[in-house]
Each structure stands twice: as C-alpha cells, then as structure tokens.
Amino acid sequence: MTGTTAKAHLLDLLLEPLRGSTGLYTYRQELMLQVMNMPALEVKDRLKDLQRRNGLES
C-alpha cells in the first residue's frame, strides 16, 4: 500500500464513526491536515494498529 493510499484509508476509518453527524466540518478538516502531514511510515503503523483494534486485519 502506498503512503497516499494508506493516508486515505486511515482518514476514512477515522471519519466513519462520524458520518451523519452535523457540525463536524472543522474537525474533519483538521483531522485531514494532520493525517496528510504525517510521514507515510507513521500512517501505515497507525492504520495497522487501528485495523488490529477493530478486527479489520487485511
């Protein structure tokens, strides 16, 4: 998985529980900036950890 793909996937997993909530535009934008500014290796590590915690291992 490329760094860009990992970032998009991590962001999607982090935002999934918030879908349908109102008033979260600013939070979503800040989260997106944080993920996009992370080094690819850190993103991949966090993605693996999140998937492991949620039982989504691929």
Steps between C-alpha positions, in 0.01 A plus 500: 500500500642837404526782751224696327267200498575432867423862588168490318406169662598619849301819457198302379516265801533790744207688348266201459351521853430870444301466177162665526601725789447870450736779590820302455637674190783674686599183686500305173722761333748502790513120509562492126790745532653300785485173307633656180795651688600169662793305359384197297660253742314649798172488306553134414579417863190681626286338232621153598434576866148632429419200283633263766288666770189484286560146375544621143838340430556455129 
